[in-house]
């Protein structure tokens, strides 16, 4: 008997990839206003590449991997959390942002560090103005609230994940608990964060189901913790060796699964 549902946040309820994409589009279009020869799509690709490489070069990289914070979150998060690794990230990110954009411009043949800095500041502002929630998220949460306990289980920095929730405030009241990996100290797929969530709910693993978009974090972690999982695969991603209990394309398909259980 399922009594509670654990939901992932990014790209399960919030359409984070679209928010990042739109912020890149707006920032790269602004770059084209200044340098007409720039192709915004080429600049975006260059900045993404530079950001990934730089991000992996910092001493905080193993920590960000364990907690589950991607390079593009580093391009707009402030990491104001009171924990040693987050304090290091807070020091690193201003230069990381600037370098990512400056190097991206350089890869497109433009050497202008000052403008790189300007774009690096513009991107976080654009991202904050562009919170996207999947259209079915509220509808499904309305349907489930009251019938099941709901818990939000998200990887990331508490400061950044709470910023995302602050700019989409309608989501928060649906949840009995919100668990953020950076506050707990380990991220999905580590089974310990799932066991922590179970203890907050006072439930056994057979009584909950995990819904998420990421096979390597949400689904793998649930499997390791002995929890049933639902993989929301909206964009026809390829399966890998991690096998979810169920696979759906739309959140509304949850109803049928819950009825069976």
Protein Blocks (a to p, Z undefined) as FASTA:
>chain_A
ZZbdcddfehplpcfklmmmmmmmmmmmmmmmmmmmbcfklmmmmmmmmmmmmmmmpmkl
mmmmmnopafklmmmpgolaccfklmmmmmmmmmmmmmmmmmmmmmnopacfklmmmmmm
mmmmmmmmmcccdfklmmmmmmmgojaccddddeddfklmmmmmmmmmmlmmmpmbdcdf
klnopacfbfklmmmmmmmnopafklpccddfbfklmmmmmmmnopacddddfkopacdf
bdcfbdcfbfklmmmmmmmZZ
